[in-house]
Amino acid sequence: MSDRYIEFANSSIGHRLVGALGLPTPVRLERWQAGRLRPVEGALLIGGGPLAQHVNAFANRLTDAIYSYGAEPSMATEWIPGHGPKLKAVVFDASDLLQTGQLKQLREFFQPLMKNLDHCAHLVILGRDPQTLSDPFAASAQRALEGFSRSLAKELRSGGTLQLIYVGDGAEDQLEGPLRFFLSPKSAFVSGQVIRLNACATQVSDWTRPLAGRKALVTGAARGIGASIAETLARDGADVILLDVPPAKNDLDALAARLGGKSITLDICAEDAATQLVEHLPDGVDIVVHNAGITRDKTLANMTPDFWDAVLAVNLNAPQVLTQALLDSGTLRDNARVILLASISGIAGNRGQTNYAASKAGLIGLAQAWAPSLLERGISINAVAPGFIETQMTAKVPFGLREAGRRMSSLGQGGLPQDVAEAVAWLAQPGTGAFTGQALRVCGQSVLGA
C-alpha cells in the first residue's frame, strides 16, 4: 500500500509545512530498475588504507566517475570538498586504524563529505574483525568502528545508508560482490549493518546474470515477499522452483509460468513433507530460500496451544527438517546457498509475538550453529531479518502501529518486498560463501534491536 505521509512530505506544500513543524521528511528511496547497467550512477569516492587499493582495482566496473580523497596518492581524480561533484557512493578503508589516536581520521575523512552527498548516497567503511586481532588496543580501535558507523548512519539524510564490512584475511578478492550490493540501490533499505567477510573459493563470473545455471527453491512463493524473491532470483538468471500450500496453487502456477519456473504444492508441516520435497527435486538444488511463515499473535497470557504450535511448526521446525533432508539426500549441492527469512522481532522481540519472535530467533540461531559444518561443502547459510515491510499483512495493522513501524527507522519509512528480495538474491550469489552464519537486517536501521 502507498505511504501517504511520504507523498505529502515530498509535495511542494507538504515539504514546507513538514519543515516548519520540525517533522521528519523521509525521501522516496532510489531502487534498482530494469535496464540499469552499473551499481553506481554518479561519483564514487575511495579513500583510506591498503584495502582501498583492492577497491581501486575493480572500481571502473562500478562507475566511470572515480575520485580519491585523503593523504594517500591515487590514480583517481582528486576530490576537493565544495568543488567536486556530489558523491553517490563512498568507500573508506579504516583497517589500518589500530590506535585510539588514529580514529580521528574518521572525523577528518567524513566530516567534509557530509554536506556533499548526493540523493540516496551509499557509504561503506572497511575494517578488520576485532576478534582476529591479538593486540587489544588494535582490537579496541577496530571495534570502535561499529559505534561510529551505526551513529553516522543515523545522521545521514536524503535516503543515505552506511555499512561496516570487516574483511577477513584472504577475503580481499571478495570485496566486489558486497560493494556491488551495498553501494547500489539494491541495498536501499539496508543501513547500519556490520558484515563479516571471509575467504571463499567461488566467484561470480557474469555480473549481469550472477545466478545463471543455478536452481533456486523458494517456499511461500505464491505472493508477497516470496513472489518478489522468486522474481528477483529469476531476473538474476536462476531457474526457480516455487513452493506453497495447495490453496495457493492458482497464484503459484501463474507465477511459475510467468517466470519459466516449476511449481510445487506442498504442506511443509506434513509428516512426509521432507520425502515429498526430495522426490520433487531429482536434479538437486543450489539455492534454498525458506520464506514460508505465519503469524498468530496474542500476548502470552492469552496464547493458545494451537497458536503457539502452528507458528513454531511452520516458521522453525519445517526449515530445520526440510534442510536436513536436502542435506542428507544430497539434493542440496556443494557450494549451495541457504537463506532463512527471520525478522527483527527475533532480534528485538515484539509484544504479542512471543511465538513468532521465538521462531525467528531460532532461525538466526540455526544459521549461526550450522554455518561451520556446512563450510566443509562450501555451503553458506544466513538469515535475512526484515523490519517493517509494506505487504498485505502490514496493511492490516492498526493505523497507529503501522505509522510507528514506518517512522521508527533512520530512513523514516517502511521497506518494500523488493528490498528483502534484493538482499536474498545477493546472499544467493556464488561469492557470498564468504558471508555465512550471519543475520542481515533489512529494516532501514530500525530503532528496535541492535
C-alpha positions in Angstrom: 0.0 0.0 0.0 1.1 3.6 -0.5 2.7 5.7 2.2 0.6 8.9 2.1 2.8 10.7 4.5 5.9 10.4 2.2 3.7 11.5 -0.7 2.6 14.6 1.3 6.1 15.4 2.8 7.6 15.4 -0.7 5.0 17.6 -2.3 5.7 21.3 -2.6 3.2 22.4 0.0 3.8 19.4 2.3 7.6 19.9 2.3 7.2 23.5 3.6 4.6 22.5 6.2 6.5 19.5 7.5 9.7 21.5 7.7 8.0 24.3 9.6 6.7 21.9 12.1 10.0 20.1 12.5 8.6 16.8 11.4 10.7 14.1 9.7 10.8 14.3 5.9 11.6 10.8 4.5 12.5 10.8 0.9 11.5 8.4 -1.8 14.3 5.8 -1.9 16.0 5.1 -5.1 15.7 1.4 -6.0 17.2 -0.8 -8.7 15.4 -0.5 -12.0 15.5 -2.9 -15.0 18.0 -1.8 -17.6 20.4 -0.3 -15.2 24.0 -1.1 -16.2 26.2 -0.2 -13.2 25.9 -0.3 -9.5 26.8 3.3 -9.0 25.4 6.1 -11.3 27.4 9.0 -10.1 30.7 9.8 -8.3 32.4 7.1 -6.3 34.9 8.4 -3.7 37.6 6.0 -2.4 40.0 6.7 0.5 41.8 5.3 3.5 44.3 2.4 4.0 45.6 -0.5 1.9 42.2 -2.1 1.2 41.4 0.9 -0.9 43.8 -0.3 -3.5 41.9 -3.6 -3.8 38.7 -1.5 -4.4 40.5 0.7 -7.0 41.3 -2.5 -9.0 37.7 -3.0 -9.9 36.2 0.4 -9.3 35.8 1.1 -13.0 33.3 -1.8 -13.1 31.2 0.1 -10.6 31.2 3.5 -12.2 33.1 5.8 -14.6 33.4 8.6 -12.1 36.1 7.6 -9.6 37.6 10.1 -7.1 40.1 9.9 -4.3 40.3 11.9 -1.1 42.9 11.9 1.7 46.7 11.8 2.1 47.4 8.7 0.1 48.2 9.2 -3.6 45.8 7.5 -6.0 45.4 7.0 -9.7 41.8 8.5 -9.4 40.9 12.2 -9.8 41.3 14.1 -6.5 38.1 15.2 -4.9 38.0 18.6 -3.4 35.4 19.4 -0.8 32.9 22.1 -2.0 34.3 21.9 -5.6 34.0 18.3 -6.5 30.7 16.6 -7.6 28.1 15.4 -5.2 29.0 11.9 -4.0 26.8 9.0 -4.8 29.0 6.3 -3.2 31.9 6.3 -0.7 34.3 3.6 0.4 36.7 4.3 3.3 39.3 1.8 4.4 39.8 2.1 8.2 41.5 -1.3 8.5 44.8 0.4 9.5 43.4 2.4 12.3 44.9 0.4 15.2 45.3 3.0 17.9 42.9 5.4 19.6 44.7 8.4 18.3 44.3 7.2 14.7 40.5 7.2 15.0 40.5 10.9 14.4 40.9 10.0 10.7 37.3 9.0 10.7 36.2 12.6 11.5 38.8 14.1 9.2 37.6 12.0 6.3 33.9 12.0 6.7 33.2 15.5 8.1 33.9 17.3 4.8 31.7 14.8 2.9 28.5 15.2 4.9 27.3 18.3 3.0 28.4 16.9 -0.3 26.4 13.7 -0.5 24.0 13.1 -3.4 20.4 11.9 -3.0 20.4 8.3 -1.7 24.1 8.0 -1.3 25.6 4.7 -0.1 28.7 4.7 2.2 30.8 1.7 3.2 33.6 1.5 5.8 36.1 -1.3 5.6 37.9 -2.8 8.7 39.3 -5.9 10.2 37.4 -8.2 12.6 38.5 -7.2 16.2 38.2 -10.9 17.2 41.0 -11.8 14.9 43.4 -9.2 16.3 45.9 -10.2 19.0 46.7 -6.7 20.1 43.9 -5.5 22.5 44.5 -1.8 21.6 44.1 -2.6 17.9 41.0 -4.7 18.5 39.6 -1.9 20.6 40.2 0.6 17.8 38.6 -1.6 15.2 35.6 -2.3 17.4 35.1 1.4 17.7 34.2 1.4 14.0 30.9 -0.2 14.9 29.8 2.6 17.2 31.0 5.2 14.7 29.3 3.6 11.6 26.0 3.0 13.3 25.9 6.5 14.6 26.9 8.1 11.4 24.3 6.1 9.5 21.6 7.7 11.7 22.9 11.2 10.8 22.7 10.7 7.1 19.9 12.4 5.3 18.1 12.2 1.9 17.9 8.4 1.9 21.7 7.8 2.6 22.9 4.5 4.0 26.1 3.3 5.6 27.5 -0.2 6.4 30.7 -1.6 8.0 32.4 -4.6 6.4 35.1 -6.4 8.4 37.3 -8.0 5.8 39.0 -11.3 6.9 42.4 -12.4 5.8 42.2 -13.8 2.2 38.8 -12.2 1.6 40.1 -9.1 -0.1 39.3 -10.6 -3.5 35.6 -11.0 -2.5 35.0 -7.3 -2.0 33.4 -6.6 -5.4 30.3 -8.6 -4.6 29.4 -6.8 -1.3 30.2 -3.4 -2.7 28.1 -4.0 -5.8 25.2 -4.6 -3.4 25.8 -2.1 -0.7 26.8 0.8 -3.0 23.8 0.3 -5.2 20.0 0.9 -4.9 19.7 -2.9 -4.3 20.5 -2.1 -0.6 18.1 0.9 -0.4 16.5 -0.3 2.9 19.7 -1.7 4.5 21.7 0.6 6.8 23.8 0.5 9.9 24.8 -3.1 9.4 28.1 -4.8 10.4 29.2 -7.5 7.9 32.0 -10.1 8.3 33.5 -11.2 5.1 35.7 -14.3 4.9 37.7 -16.1 2.3 35.7 -18.0 -0.4 36.8 -20.1 -3.4 33.8 -19.3 -5.6 33.3 -16.2 -7.6 30.6 -14.6 -9.8 31.6 -15.0 -13.5 28.9 -12.8 -15.0 27.6 -9.8 -13.0 24.7 -9.3 -15.4 23.3 -12.8 -14.5 25.1 -13.8 -11.3 22.8 -16.8 -10.7 22.9 -18.2 -14.2 22.8 -22.0 -14.2 21.7 -22.3 -10.6 18.4 -23.9 -9.4 16.6 -22.0 -6.6 13.8 -23.3 -4.4 11.6 -20.6 -2.7 9.0 -21.6 -0.1 5.9 -19.5 0.4 6.4 -18.2 -3.1 2.8 -17.6 -4.3 2.6 -13.9 -3.2 4.1 -11.1 -1.2 7.7 -11.2 -0.3 8.1 -14.8 -1.6 6.9 -13.9 -5.0 9.2 -10.9 -5.1 12.1 -13.1 -4.1 11.3 -15.6 -6.9 11.1 -12.7 -9.5 14.4 -11.3 -8.4 16.2 -14.7 -8.4 14.8 -15.3 -11.9 15.9 -11.8 -13.0 19.5 -12.7 -11.9 19.4 -15.9 -14.0 18.3 -18.6 -11.6 15.9 -21.4 -12.6 13.2 -21.0 -10.0 11.2 -23.7 -8.3 8.3 -22.2 -6.4 6.6 -24.0 -3.4 3.5 -23.1 -1.5 0.4 -24.7 0.1 -2.3 -26.3 -2.1 -4.8 -23.5 -1.6 -2.3 -21.1 -3.3 -2.0 -23.3 -6.3 -3.5 -21.0 -8.9 -1.4 -18.0 -7.9 1.7 -20.3 -7.7 1.2 -21.8 -11.1 0.6 -18.4 -12.7 3.8 -17.0 -11.2 5.8 -20.1 -12.2 4.6 -19.9 -15.8 5.4 -16.2 -16.0 9.0 -16.8 -14.7 9.5 -20.0 -16.7 9.9 -22.0 -13.5 8.4 -25.0 -11.8 5.7 -25.1 -9.1 5.3 -27.5 -6.2 2.2 -27.5 -3.9 3.1 -29.0 -0.5 2.2 -28.6 3.1 5.7 -28.2 4.6 4.4 -29.4 8.0 3.1 -32.7 6.7 4.8 -35.8 8.2 6.1 -36.8 4.7 6.9 -33.3 3.5 10.6 -33.9 3.5 10.3 -37.1 1.5 7.9 -35.4 -1.0 10.2 -32.4 -1.4 13.3 -34.6 -2.2 11.2 -36.5 -4.8 10.2 -33.2 -6.4 13.9 -32.2 -6.8 15.6 -35.1 -8.6 18.2 -32.9 -10.2 19.2 -31.2 -7.0 19.1 -27.6 -5.9 21.7 -24.8 -5.4 19.7 -22.2 -3.5 17.1 -22.7 -0.8 15.1 -19.8 0.5 12.9 -20.6 3.5 10.4 -17.8 3.2 7.2 -19.5 4.2 5.9 -18.2 7.6 2.8 -17.4 9.5 1.8 -15.2 12.5 -0.7 -16.0 15.2 -0.3 -13.0 17.6 -1.5 -13.0 21.2 0.0 -11.9 24.4 1.4 -14.9 26.3 -1.4 -14.7 28.8 -3.9 -15.4 26.0 -1.7 -17.6 23.8 -3.4 -20.8 22.9 -1.5 -24.1 22.3 -2.7 -24.1 18.7 -1.4 -20.6 18.0 2.0 -21.5 19.6 2.4 -24.9 17.9 1.3 -23.6 14.4 3.9 -20.8 14.3 6.8 -22.9 15.6 5.9 -25.7 13.2 5.8 -23.6 10.1 8.4 -21.0 10.8 11.1 -23.0 12.6 10.6 -26.8 12.5 9.8 -27.0 8.8 13.0 -25.2 7.7 15.1 -27.4 10.1 13.5 -30.7 8.9 13.5 -29.8 5.2 17.0 -28.5 5.1 18.3 -31.6 6.9 16.5 -33.8 4.4 18.0 -31.9 1.5 21.5 -32.3 3.0 21.1 -36.0 3.9 19.8 -36.9 0.5 22.5 -35.0 -1.4 19.8 -32.9 -3.0 21.5 -29.7 -1.7 24.6 -29.4 -3.9 28.1 -28.4 -2.9 28.6 -24.6 -2.7 24.8 -24.1 -2.2 23.3 -21.1 -0.5 20.6 -21.4 2.2 18.7 -18.2 3.2 16.3 -18.1 6.2 13.7 -15.4 6.4 13.9 -14.2 10.0 12.7 -10.9 11.4 13.8 -8.0 13.6 11.2 -9.4 16.0 13.6 -12.3 16.5 16.3 -9.8 17.5 14.4 -7.2 19.5 11.3 -9.0 20.5 7.8 -7.7 20.0 4.7 -7.5 22.3 2.2 -10.2 21.4 4.6 -12.2 19.4 6.4 -14.5 21.8 5.7 -17.4 19.4 6.8 -15.6 16.3 9.8 -13.9 17.8 11.0 -17.3 19.3 10.7 -18.9 15.8 12.6 -16.2 14.1 15.3 -16.0 16.7 15.6 -19.8 16.3 16.3 -19.3 12.6 19.1 -16.9 13.3 20.5 -19.5 15.8 20.2 -22.2 13.2 22.2 -20.2 10.7 24.9 -19.5 13.3 25.1 -23.1 14.5 25.0 -24.8 11.1 27.5 -22.5 9.3 30.8 -24.0 10.5 29.9 -27.6 9.5 28.4 -26.6 6.2 31.5 -24.8 5.2 33.2 -28.2 4.6 31.0 -28.5 1.5 31.3 -24.8 0.6 27.6 -24.2 1.6 26.7 -20.9 3.3 23.6 -20.4 5.5 22.4 -16.9 6.5 19.3 -15.2 7.8 17.6 -12.1 6.5 15.8 -10.1 9.1 13.2 -7.7 7.6 11.8 -4.8 9.6 8.5 -3.1 8.6 7.8 -4.1 5.0 4.8 -2.9 3.1 2.8 -6.0 2.5 -0.8 -7.2 2.7 -0.1 -8.3 6.2 1.2 -5.0 7.4 -1.7 -3.2 5.7 -4.0 -4.9 8.2 -2.1 -3.5 11.2 -4.0 -0.7 13.0 -3.1 2.8 11.7 -1.2 4.0 14.8 1.0 0.9 15.0 1.5 0.9 11.2 2.7 4.5 11.3 5.0 3.9 14.2 6.5 0.9 12.4 7.1 3.0 9.3 8.7 6.0 11.1 10.9 4.2 13.7 13.9 3.8 11.5 16.7 6.0 10.2 15.1 6.1 6.8 11.7 7.0 8.3 9.6 4.7 6.2 8.7 1.1 5.5 10.5 -1.1 3.1 9.2 -2.9 0.0 9.2 -6.7 -0.7 11.8 -5.8 -3.4 14.2 -4.7 -0.6 14.1 -8.1 1.0 14.3 -9.9 -2.4 17.5 -8.0 -3.3 19.2 -9.0 -0.1 18.2 -12.6 -0.7 19.5 -12.5 -4.3 22.8 -11.1 -3.1 23.2 -13.8 -0.5 22.4 -16.4 -3.1 25.4 -15.5 -5.3 28.4 -17.8 -5.5 30.8 -15.3 -4.0 28.7 -14.8 -0.8 30.0 -18.1 0.5 32.3 -15.6 2.2 29.4 -14.4 4.2 27.9 -17.2 6.4 26.3 -17.7 9.8 25.1 -14.1 9.9 21.9 -12.1 10.1 21.4 -9.3 7.7 18.8 -6.8 8.7 16.6 -5.2 6.0 14.9 -2.6 8.2 16.1 0.9 7.3 18.2 0.8 10.6 15.1 0.4 12.8 15.4 1.7 16.3 14.4 -1.8 17.5 17.2 -4.1 18.4 21.0 -3.9 17.8 
